[in-house]
Amino acid sequence: MSPKQHSLLQIVRSTGLLSAVQVIYVLLSMIRTKIASIFIGSEGIGLIDLYSRAITMVSTATNFGLATSAVQHLSPIYKEHPGLRLKYAVCVIRTWVMLTAILGTVGLLVFSWVFYGGKYAPQLCMLAPIVGFTAITGGETAILKATHRLRRFAYVTLFGALGALLAAAVGYPVWGLSSILAVMLISAFVLMAVSLYYGNKCVPYCIRLFSPRFLRRGVHLLRLGGALILAGVMGSLAEILIRSNILEVSGSEAMVGFFSAGVTLTVSYLQIVFSALDADFFPRLSAVRGNMTDSNALINHQTVFLVLLMTPLLIVFALFLPIIVIVLYKTEFLCIVPMVTVSLAYMFFKAVYTPAAYLPLAHADSVVFILMELGYNVFFVLSIVCGYHYGGLVGAGWGMAAVNLCDLIAVTVFYGAYYHFRFERSTIVFCVLQFVCLVAGLVCAWQEDFALKLLGLLPFALSLWLSWREVGKDIVFKAALQKFIPKRVLKPRK
């Protein structure tokens, strides 16, 4: 098998496995969201979002980015020395992960009064263990990704979602708003327990908290980790500033809940397509980071595959959005439909540039990574805050779309100059054609008349045809897909 065919086969295999699990995860999340919307309403969803943003900020400030830098560090070791050296490296990482878990838990206890003017300090103190649980989960899943245990990583995702659903199904109907803290704690604990179970099956658990030798061995991880901390804090701070502004302007947690629901529909449920990037694409890109020819080919393959999956999904999602909102939430959430419709372009642009955006992480270029993240987050806050100020939720949706369009341009120009990265001509043509289909589909979805909405099926069909043609004209793609699809399906008619 040629290197190109092997690369595409790996893309199809990993995306197929993880996307299938991600579909189940999304379905379970939808059920959990429906339970939340019925029993705790928009106010409860807004509170969960406010708590989660504070937890995420402390977590990213104290975990040293080990969930990412560990993958970058372990991937080459697993490829070349899968024995004792790997076990030693994993022990070093787990030791540092445990230290960051303790640091993060204490950090939220100490700084809980900083967030939202101290209004939710007691609740955040009770939620402090989640920071530790999250750090441990991140370390164990990083080990699974770096060692290509994708099936076990999928089990972690699946069983973690099941635990969160069961906690919500019991807590919200019985205790309502007062159960939010308990549900969040139980959900995080279950996810940590499952990740520890499967991580231990991969490499037996071992830490050396009081060994200076082990601590010194892990210091080099903090170089990239420091950049990830700063980037994570900037991202979390940007999210908190946006929600604080909405809370201040509207004076209601319910409006924060509506915005959170819109972001969830735009980003979280459509994240299925990106499920293989962290778990499979990033380790493989890290392994070939010294060869830009291979890196460019890998990134272009991944971009085409993401776009051909994402565009038809976005169009059909937009056409049935009102029904989806009613099914997932309640009729009071229909106000987010215009916001989500215009912000779906956010996900298209994300599909185009995300594979290339992994280049600084794969090369451990912390300065480049920080500068790009800084520019992104500043524009992210300004565009969404200004959009909400002038256009409410719809304006916020336009702001989201504008953010990723600018990020696509910045990644293409800057990484082209710095890393000599280039989109292939065929990739550009394919993405432009799919974007035209997406715009036509969103315009139809925006119409109130049902007959005009139905016209959106035409750009959906065209997008689907373009995706299928892209697969059919590339013999390598066909060879990769034939591992999973019967040959008679892919065989062209005479």
C-alpha positions in Angstrom: 0.0 0.0 0.0 1.4 3.4 -1.0 1.9 6.1 1.7 -0.9 8.2 0.2 -3.3 5.3 0.2 -2.3 4.4 3.8 -2.9 8.0 4.9 -6.3 8.1 3.4 -7.2 4.7 4.7 -6.2 5.9 8.2 -8.4 9.0 7.8 -11.4 7.0 6.7 -10.9 4.3 9.4 -10.4 6.7 12.3 -13.1 9.2 11.2 -15.6 6.3 10.7 -15.0 4.8 14.1 -14.9 8.0 16.1 -17.7 9.6 14.1 -19.9 6.6 14.8 -19.3 6.9 18.5 -19.6 10.7 18.3 -23.1 10.3 16.7 -24.1 8.2 19.7 -22.5 10.8 22.0 -24.4 13.6 20.4 -27.7 11.7 20.6 -27.1 11.1 24.3 -26.3 14.8 24.7 -29.4 15.7 22.9 -31.5 13.6 25.3 -29.7 15.2 28.3 -30.3 18.7 26.8 -34.0 17.9 26.3 -34.3 16.8 30.0 -32.5 20.0 31.1 -34.7 22.3 29.0 -37.9 20.7 30.4 -37.0 20.5 34.1 -34.5 23.4 34.6 -35.3 25.7 31.6 -33.2 28.4 30.0 -32.2 29.7 33.5 -30.8 26.4 34.5 -29.0 26.0 31.1 -27.6 29.5 31.6 -26.3 28.6 35.1 -24.6 25.5 33.8 -22.9 27.5 31.1 -21.7 30.1 33.6 -20.3 27.5 36.0 -18.7 25.6 33.1 -16.9 28.6 31.7 -15.3 29.4 35.1 -14.3 25.7 35.6 -12.8 25.6 32.1 -10.8 28.8 32.7 -9.2 27.5 35.9 -8.6 24.1 34.3 -6.8 25.5 31.3 -4.8 27.9 33.6 -3.5 25.0 35.8 -3.3 21.9 33.6 -0.1 23.1 31.7 -1.7 21.9 28.5 -0.5 18.3 29.3 -3.5 16.8 27.4 -2.1 18.2 24.2 1.7 18.3 24.8 1.6 14.7 26.1 0.2 13.5 22.7 2.9 15.5 20.9 5.6 14.0 23.2 4.4 10.4 23.3 3.5 9.9 19.6 7.1 9.6 18.3 8.1 7.5 21.4 5.3 5.0 20.8 6.3 4.8 17.1 9.9 4.1 17.8 10.1 2.6 21.4 6.8 1.1 22.4 8.3 -0.8 25.4 9.9 0.4 28.6 10.7 3.9 27.4 7.0 4.4 26.6 6.0 3.2 30.2 8.6 5.6 31.7 7.3 8.5 29.6 3.7 7.8 30.6 4.7 7.6 34.3 6.3 11.1 34.0 3.2 12.5 32.3 0.8 10.9 34.9 2.9 12.4 37.7 2.6 15.9 36.3 -1.1 15.4 35.5 -1.8 14.5 39.2 0.1 17.6 40.4 -1.9 19.8 38.0 -5.2 18.1 39.2 -4.4 19.1 42.8 -3.3 22.6 41.7 -6.5 23.2 39.7 -8.8 22.0 42.5 -7.1 24.3 45.0 -7.1 27.1 42.4 -10.8 27.2 41.9 -11.4 27.1 45.7 -9.1 30.1 46.1 -10.3 32.2 43.1 -14.0 31.3 42.9 -14.8 34.9 44.1 -13.1 36.4 41.0 -15.8 35.1 38.5 -18.9 37.1 37.9 -18.3 39.5 40.8 -18.3 36.6 43.3 -22.0 36.0 42.7 -21.6 32.3 42.3 -18.5 31.7 44.6 -20.1 29.1 47.0 -21.3 27.0 44.0 -17.9 27.2 42.3 -16.2 26.0 45.5 -18.4 23.0 45.6 -17.6 22.3 41.9 -13.8 22.6 42.4 -13.1 18.8 42.3 -14.3 18.9 38.6 -11.1 20.7 37.7 -9.0 17.8 39.1 -11.3 15.2 37.5 -10.9 16.9 34.2 -7.1 17.1 34.4 -6.8 13.3 35.1 -9.2 12.6 32.3 -7.2 14.7 29.9 -4.0 12.9 30.8 -5.5 9.4 30.3 -7.1 10.2 27.0 -3.9 11.7 25.8 -2.2 8.4 26.4 -4.9 6.6 24.5 -4.6 9.0 21.5 -0.8 8.9 21.4 -0.8 5.0 21.4 -3.6 4.9 18.8 -6.0 3.1 21.1 -8.9 4.7 19.3 -11.4 2.1 20.2 -10.7 2.5 23.9 -10.8 6.3 23.5 -14.2 5.9 21.9 -15.4 3.8 24.9 -14.4 6.6 27.2 -16.4 9.1 25.2 -19.4 6.8 25.1 -19.6 5.6 28.7 -18.8 9.2 29.9 -21.8 10.4 28.0 -24.0 7.6 29.4 -23.0 8.5 33.0 -23.8 12.2 32.4 -27.2 11.3 30.9 -28.1 9.0 33.8 -27.1 11.7 36.4 -29.2 14.3 34.6 -32.2 11.9 34.1 -32.3 11.3 37.9 -31.3 14.7 39.2 -33.1 17.3 37.1 -36.7 15.8 37.3 -36.5 15.1 41.0 -34.6 18.1 42.4 -34.7 20.7 39.6 -32.2 23.6 39.7 -30.8 22.4 43.1 -29.4 19.3 41.4 -27.2 21.1 38.9 -24.1 20.9 41.1 -24.5 17.2 41.9 -25.1 16.3 38.3 -22.0 18.2 37.1 -19.8 16.5 39.8 -21.1 13.0 39.1 -20.7 13.4 35.3 -17.1 14.5 35.6 -16.3 11.8 38.1 -17.7 9.0 35.9 -15.8 10.3 32.9 -12.6 10.3 34.9 -13.2 6.8 36.3 -13.8 5.4 32.8 -10.7 7.1 31.3 -8.6 5.7 34.2 -9.9 2.2 33.6 -9.0 2.2 29.9 -5.8 4.1 30.3 -4.6 1.6 32.9 -5.4 -1.2 30.4 -3.2 0.5 27.9 -0.2 1.3 30.3 -0.4 0.2 33.9 -1.0 3.2 36.2 2.1 4.6 37.9 3.0 8.0 39.4 6.0 9.3 41.4 4.7 12.5 43.0 7.7 12.9 45.3 10.5 11.9 42.9 12.6 14.9 41.8 14.0 12.8 38.9 10.5 12.3 37.5 9.6 15.9 37.9 12.7 17.1 36.1 12.0 14.7 33.2 8.6 16.4 32.6 9.8 20.0 32.7 10.4 20.1 29.0 6.6 19.4 28.5 5.9 22.8 30.1 7.5 24.7 27.2 4.6 23.9 24.9 2.3 23.5 28.0 3.0 27.2 29.0 1.8 28.3 25.5 -1.3 26.1 25.8 -2.1 27.5 29.3 -1.9 31.0 28.0 -4.0 30.1 24.9 -6.5 28.2 27.0 -6.8 31.1 29.5 -7.3 33.6 26.6 -10.0 31.4 25.1 -11.8 30.8 28.4 -11.5 34.5 29.3 -13.0 35.4 25.9 -16.0 33.1 26.6 -16.5 34.6 30.0 -16.3 38.2 28.7 -18.9 37.4 26.1 -21.3 35.9 28.6 -20.7 38.6 31.1 -21.5 41.2 28.5 -24.7 39.4 27.5 -25.6 39.0 31.2 -25.0 42.7 31.8 -26.8 43.9 28.7 -29.8 41.6 29.1 -29.8 41.3 32.9 -31.0 37.7 32.6 -29.4 34.3 32.9 -32.1 33.1 30.5 -30.5 35.1 27.6 -27.1 33.6 28.5 -28.9 30.2 28.2 -30.3 31.1 24.8 -26.8 32.1 23.6 -25.3 28.9 25.0 -28.0 26.8 23.3 -27.2 28.5 20.0 -23.5 27.9 20.4 -24.2 24.3 21.4 -26.3 23.7 18.2 -23.7 25.4 16.0 -20.6 23.8 17.5 -21.1 20.9 19.8 -23.6 18.8 17.8 -21.7 19.3 14.6 -18.4 18.4 16.2 -18.9 14.9 15.0 -16.9 15.6 11.8 -13.9 16.7 13.8 -13.9 13.7 16.1 -10.8 12.1 14.6 -8.5 15.2 14.6 -7.2 15.1 18.2 -7.3 11.4 18.5 -5.7 10.4 15.2 -4.7 13.3 12.9 -2.7 15.3 15.4 -0.5 12.3 16.4 0.2 11.4 12.8 1.0 15.1 11.9 3.4 15.2 14.9 5.1 12.1 13.6 5.8 13.7 10.2 6.4 17.2 11.4 10.0 17.3 9.9 8.7 16.6 6.3 6.6 19.5 5.0 5.7 17.5 1.8 4.1 14.8 3.8 2.6 17.4 6.2 1.0 19.3 3.3 -0.4 16.1 1.7 -1.8 15.0 5.1 -3.4 18.3 5.8 -5.0 18.6 2.3 -6.4 15.1 2.5 -7.9 15.8 5.9 -9.3 19.2 4.7 -11.1 17.6 1.7 -12.5 14.8 3.9 -13.8 17.3 6.5 -15.4 19.6 3.9 -17.1 16.8 1.9 -18.6 15.5 5.2 -19.4 18.9 6.7 -21.2 20.8 3.9 -24.1 18.5 3.2 -24.6 18.1 7.0 -24.7 21.8 7.5 -27.3 22.4 4.7 -29.7 19.7 5.9 -29.2 20.8 9.5 -30.2 24.4 8.5 -33.3 23.3 6.6 -34.6 21.3 9.6 -33.4 23.7 12.3 -36.8 24.8 13.7 -37.8 21.2 14.1 -34.5 20.3 15.7 -34.8 23.2 18.2 -38.3 22.1 19.3 -37.2 18.5 19.6 -34.1 19.3 21.6 -35.4 22.2 23.7 -38.8 23.9 23.8 -40.7 26.4 21.7 -39.3 29.3 23.7 -35.9 28.5 22.2 -37.1 29.1 18.7 -35.6 32.6 19.0 -32.1 31.1 18.4 -33.0 29.7 15.0 -31.8 32.9 13.0 -28.6 33.0 15.1 -27.7 29.4 14.4 -28.6 29.7 10.7 -26.1 32.5 10.0 -23.5 31.1 12.3 -23.3 27.7 10.5 -20.7 29.2 8.1 -18.5 29.3 11.2 -18.3 25.5 11.1 -17.6 25.4 7.3 -14.6 27.7 7.7 -13.5 25.7 10.7 -13.5 22.5 8.6 -11.3 24.2 6.0 -8.6 25.6 8.2 -8.5 23.3 11.3 -6.1 20.7 9.9 -3.6 23.4 9.1 -4.1 25.0 12.5 -2.4 22.0 14.1 0.9 22.9 12.6 2.3 25.0 15.5 1.3 22.3 18.0 2.9 19.6 15.9 6.1 21.6 15.6 5.9 22.7 19.3 6.2 26.4 18.1 4.8 28.0 21.2 5.3 31.6 20.1 3.5 31.1 16.8 0.7 29.3 18.5 0.3 32.1 21.1 0.3 34.9 18.6 -2.4 33.2 16.5 -4.5 32.4 19.5 -4.2 36.0 20.8 -5.3 37.5 17.5 -8.2 35.0 17.3 -9.5 35.6 20.8 -9.3 39.4 20.6 -11.3 39.4 17.4 -13.7 36.7 18.8 -14.7 38.9 21.7 -15.0 42.1 19.7 -17.0 40.6 16.8 -19.5 38.7 19.0 -19.9 41.5 21.6 -20.4 44.1 18.8 -22.7 41.8 16.9 -24.8 41.2 20.0 -24.9 44.9 20.8 -26.1 45.9 17.3 -28.1 42.8 16.3 -28.9 40.7 19.3 -28.5 37.0 19.0 -28.5 37.2 15.2 -25.7 39.7 15.3 -23.8 37.3 17.5 -24.2 34.6 14.9 -22.8 36.9 12.2 -19.9 37.7 14.5 -19.1 34.0 14.9 -19.1 33.5 11.1 -16.8 36.5 10.6 -14.3 35.2 13.2 -13.6 31.9 11.5 -13.5 33.5 8.0 -10.8 35.9 9.2 -9.0 32.9 11.0 -9.1 31.0 7.7 -7.4 33.9 5.9 -4.8 34.3 8.7 -3.9 30.6 8.8 -3.6 30.4 5.0 -1.4 33.5 4.7 0.8 33.2 7.8 1.4 29.4 7.8 2.0 29.6 4.1 4.9 32.0 4.8 6.2 30.4 8.0 5.7 26.7 7.4 5.5 26.7 3.5 2.1 25.2 3.8 -0.1 25.3 0.7 -3.6 24.3 -0.1 -3.6 22.3 -3.3 -5.5 23.8 -6.3 -7.9 20.9 -6.3 -8.6 21.4 -2.6 -9.4 25.1 -3.1 -11.7 24.5 -6.0 -13.6 21.8 -4.1 -14.0 24.0 -1.0 -15.2 27.0 -3.1 -17.9 24.9 -4.9 -19.0 23.5 -1.6 -19.2 26.9 0.0 -21.5 28.1 -2.9 -23.8 25.2 -2.1 -23.8 26.1 1.6 -24.7 29.7 1.0 -27.5 28.7 -1.3 -28.8 26.2 1.3 -28.6 28.8 4.1 -30.5 31.4 2.0 -33.3 28.8 1.4 -33.3 27.9 5.1 -33.8 31.5 6.1 -37.1 31.8 4.2 -40.3 31.5 6.1 -42.3 30.0 3.2 -42.2 26.2 3.3 -42.0 25.9 -0.5 -38.9 28.1 -0.6 -37.3 26.1 2.2 -37.8 23.0 0.1 -35.7 24.5 -2.6 -32.8 24.1 -0.2 -32.8 20.4 -1.1 -31.3 21.3 -4.4 -28.0 22.7 -3.1 -28.0 19.8 -0.6 -28.2 17.3 -3.4 -25.5 19.2 -5.4 -23.2 19.3 -2.4 -23.8 15.6 -1.8 -23.0 14.9 -5.5 -19.8 17.0 -5.3 -18.7 15.0 -2.3 -19.4 11.7 -3.9 -17.7 12.8 -7.1 -14.6 13.8 -5.1 -14.5 10.3 -3.6 -15.2 8.6 -7.0 -12.5 10.5 -9.0 -9.7 9.7 -6.6 -8.7 6.1 -6.9 -6.9 6.3 -3.6 -10.0 7.5 -1.8 -12.0 4.7 -3.4 -9.4 2.1 -2.3 -9.6 3.4 1.2 -13.4 3.4 1.3 -13.6 -0.1 -0.1 -12.3 -1.4 3.2 -15.7 -0.3 4.6 -18.1 -0.1 1.6 -18.9 -3.0 -0.7 -17.2 -2.6 -4.1 -20.4 -2.8 -6.0 -21.5 0.4 -4.4 -18.4 2.3 -5.4 -18.2 0.7 -8.9 -19.4 3.2 -11.5 -22.2 2.1 -13.8 -21.4 1.4 -17.4 
